[in-house]
């Protein structure tokens, strides 16, 4: 698998807690989007850790093609 599966073409808003680490699904195969559930096994992908700097809502990338790691950068608009 060379390219990740597009889970959805919009960001996924998540309430996060400062200091807590979340594991973003980079392959698009997880059934627990935007987080990893182990569905990547054998795909060549691995989860990407994201540690929240502050408590609040962040927008995780749903298309898996962003250039900003786990956070949405609007790349889904070009897909």
Residue pairs with C-beta under 8 A, 6 or more apart in sequence:
1 27
1 43
1 44
1 45
2 44
3 65
4 26
4 27
4 28
4 45
4 64
4 65
5 27
5 28
5 29
5 64
6 28
6 62
6 63
6 64
6 65
6 76
6 79
7 25
7 28
7 30
7 33
7 34
7 62
7 63
7 64
8 33
8 62
8 63
8 76
9 62
9 63
9 76
9 79
10 62
10 63
10 76
11 59
11 60
11 61
11 62
11 72
11 76
12 33
12 34
12 59
12 60
12 61
12 62
12 72
13 57
13 58
13 59
13 60
14 22
14 34
14 57
14 58
14 59
14 60
15 55
15 56
15 57
16 22
16 52
16 55
16 56
16 57
16 58
17 52
17 55
18 52
18 53
18 54
18 55
19 51
19 52
20 51
20 52
21 49
21 50
21 51
21 52
22 35
22 49
22 50
22 51
22 52
22 70
23 35
23 36
23 47
23 48
23 49
23 50
24 34
24 35
24 36
24 47
24 48
24 49
24 50
24 60
24 61
24 69
24 70
25 32
25 33
25 34
25 35
25 36
25 37
25 39
25 40
25 47
25 64
26 36
26 40
26 45
26 46
26 47
26 48
26 64
26 70
27 39
27 40
27 43
27 45
27 64
28 64
29 39
29 40
29 43
29 45
30 36
30 37
30 38
30 39
30 40
31 37
31 39
33 62
34 60
34 61
34 62
34 70
35 47
36 47
40 46
40 47
48 69
48 70
50 58
50 60
50 69
50 70
50 71
52 58
58 71
59 71
59 72
60 70
60 71
60 72
61 68
61 69
61 70
61 71
61 72
61 73
61 75
61 76
62 72
62 76
63 75
63 76
63 79
65 75
65 76
65 79
66 72
66 73
66 74
66 75
66 76
67 73
67 75
